[in-house]
Amino acid sequence: QVQLVESGGGLVQAGGSLRLSCAASGSTFSINAMGWYRQAPGKQRELVATIANGGSTNYEDSVKGRFTISRDNAKNTVYLQMNGLKTVDTAVYYCAARLGKTDNPFGSWGQGTQVTVSS
């Protein structure tokens, strides 16, 4: 099992920046990718960004050029740097990990951290 703990959420004005962090513990050797998802009120959870062990990244179209995902393998930590925040980015952000085979779904989740962007 893998435990994920997020931090770094908060309230920021539109155009501002935040950096989210997610520390993994437990059976971290089984992680082959980590990512960030978000869920806004009344909407389904959606992918924001993912990063594989080899460093390849994937972003949802609306955050490309504004958000950057990175990881520190030595610390088992993944980051999401969010710049140019918009009110539509307001959501609960969840850290996720994919374990085992690369075609497995992201099945380990953190508790979520609230990001609120004010106009």
Helices and strands as residue ranges (DSSP letters): E 2-7, E 10-13, E 18-26, G 28-30, E 31-39, E 46-52, E 57-59, G 61-63, E 67-72, G 73-75, E 77-82, G 87-89, E 91-99, E 106-109, E 113-118
